[in-house]
Structures are given as structure tokens and as C-alpha cells.
Amino acid sequence: MKFSHAIINIAIFSDNISDRRFGVLKNHQNGTNRLLRFRMSIEDINKKAKSLIDETWKDNSKWHQNFDEAKSILEQVLHNHTDDELTLINYGTVLCDMGKHQEAAEYFKKAIDQGSNNKHAFYNLGVALMNCSTDENAMFYMKKAKSKQACALTWVAYFDPMGH
């Protein structure tokens, strides 16, 4: 897998003086959110998105905040780098975990159509299709994922097999 080393300008809002996300100390002024802009590599953005999602498994009170932030930073990458494999997969996974399965499936399909061999692209497409209530090819993609390698910067979409 090749990593893109492009630098992206990121804009986020912060209202937390102790927030050290992205390695930048954010300032708090008068209780209002402040827009902050800085530059990060696409790889670093995907690492950050993964860490935000990982954090929700430890503290589910951060679910909405972290998923919204992960979605936002990945959207900013896709705005200028529409074909970045890692970002397509991670954005699809965020959408899938947010219950937007049909939309998520499109991002996984795009990554696969571009030649992705990432295990998570295939498995997560199966999860998205299963949750779309169409089951169309869901098991095909889940089985195909078994012969693929995962990338450390992507993750498995949440799937409850008892729900199907």
C-alpha cells in the first residue's frame, strides 16, 4: 500500500483548553469556539480519525463528538483527494458506524474499484451491504476479506451478527 504524503489544510473547532488533538494546543477565549487551521499529512489525518474512533470504545460519551470530528476531517481530505484509498475506506467506515450504510458502501466500492486490496474495504463493504437489508453480495465480500491484508490505519466497521 502506498501512502499519500500530501499536506492538507485542516480546519476544526475547539472549545476545550486542554484539547491537544493533532498535537496542537488550542486556546480558549471567552467561552466561544475558535476555528483553528493547520496542516497535516493525509496519513496523519487518517491516524487521527482512527484514534478518535478508538477513543469512543473506551468512553462512549464521546461517540457523537468523535464521530462528527472524524467525519469532518476525512471529508476535508476527500474534498481535494477524492481517490485516496485510506481516506475512502475510513470515511466509509465512519459512515457505516453512523448507520449510513448505503452511502458507506459507495466509498468502499470506489476504493475496491480503484484496486484496493485492503481487508477492511472488503469486510466493511459486506457489513454495509448486510445492513442495507439487501444482503446483496454481503457474504461474498466478507469471505473475500479473509484472503486480504489489513492496513494498520484502517479498522473494522461495527457489525452485530445477531442483528441479522
N, C-alpha and C positions, 0 to 999 in steps of 0.2 A: 504494500500500500504506500502510495506516495502522499506526503503531506504538503499542503499548500503553505507557503511561508509569506503569503501576502499580509500586509498590515491593514487592519480595519479600524476606522474611527468608530468608537462606541460611545453612545450617549445613554446614561442611566439617571434615574432619580434616586436621591438618598435623603433620608431624614434621620439617620442614625449616626451619631457622632463616633460610635465605636465600630462602625461598619468598615471592615478592611478588605472587602471583596476586591478582587483584581489587584491586590497589593497596593492599593491607593488609599490613603487616609482621607476620608471625606469630611468636610467641615459642615457644621450645623449652625445655621444662623436664624435666629428669631422664630424657631419652631416651624419653619417652612421647608418644603423640599427644595433642593437645589439641583439643577441639571449639571451633570459633570460629563465632560468629554475627554477621552484619552484614546490612545492607540494600543491595539493588541494584535497578535498574530491570530490567524484562523484556528490554528492548533490550540492556542491558549484559550480562545473563546469556547471551543468545544470542551476543553478540560474544565472550564468554569461552569458550563452548563451541566456537565456530568456531576460536578461536586455539589451544585445546587440541588439536583435531584437526589443524590446520595444522602444529603442532609435531611431531606423530608422523611426518609425511612427511620431516621433517628429521632426526629421531632416533627410529628405530623401537623403541629400547629403552624408550621412554616409552609405547608403544602401550597396554598394559593399564591403566596408571595414568591416562593422559589420557582414554581412552575411558570408563573407570569414573567418573572425575570429571565428564566432560561429561554422561554419562547421569544421574548423580546430581543435578546442578544443574538439568538440564532437567526431571527428574521433580518436583523441588520446585516449579517453576513450574506444571507441569501439575496438580499437586495442587489448586491454588486457581484456576487459569485454564485450564480444560480445553479451551477453544476458541481459544487464542492461536495464530494462523496460523504465525508464525515458529517457535514452540516445537514445534508439531505436526510441521512439516517437519524441523526439526533433530533432534528426538528420533527420528523415523522414520529419518533418515539415519544417526544413530549406531547404531540397532538394525540397520539394513541392513548397515552396515560390520562389525558384530559377528556377522553371519551369522544374525540373527533376522529373516529376510525376510518370513515370514507376518505376524508382529507389526508389522513396519515398514510393510507395505502398508496395514494398518488406519489408521495415523496419516496416511499420505499421502492415502488415500481420504477421511478425515474432513476434512482441510484443503481438498481439492478440492470435496467436497460442500458445504462452507461458502462456496464461491465463490472460492477461491484461484486466481489466475492466474499463480502463481509457476512459472517454468520448472522449477525443481528439484523441485517437488511432482510434476509430471507425469513428468519423466525418471526420477526416483528410484523412482516407483511402477512404471515399466516395468522398472527394474533389479530391484526386489524381486520382481515377478511372474516375471520371467525366471529368477531364482534359486530360485523356489518349484517349479521343474520343471513348471509348468503352462503356461507361455508365454501363458496366457490374457490376451489384450489387451495384452501387454507391448509389442509393436511399436506398437500404437495410441497408447499413452501416450508412448512415446519420440518418435514422429513429431509428436504434438500439442505436445510440449515445444518444438519448433522455432519455433513461432509465438508463444511466450510470452517474457516478460522475466524475467530472474533478479534476485533481490534480493541485495545485497552481504552480507547477514547469513546467507544460506543457502549450501549447497555441494552439489556433485555427489557422489552415492554412488559408491564404487569399483565398477567393472564391468570384467570381463575378457571381451571378446567372443570370445576364442579358447577360453574355457572352455565355450562353448555351441555 
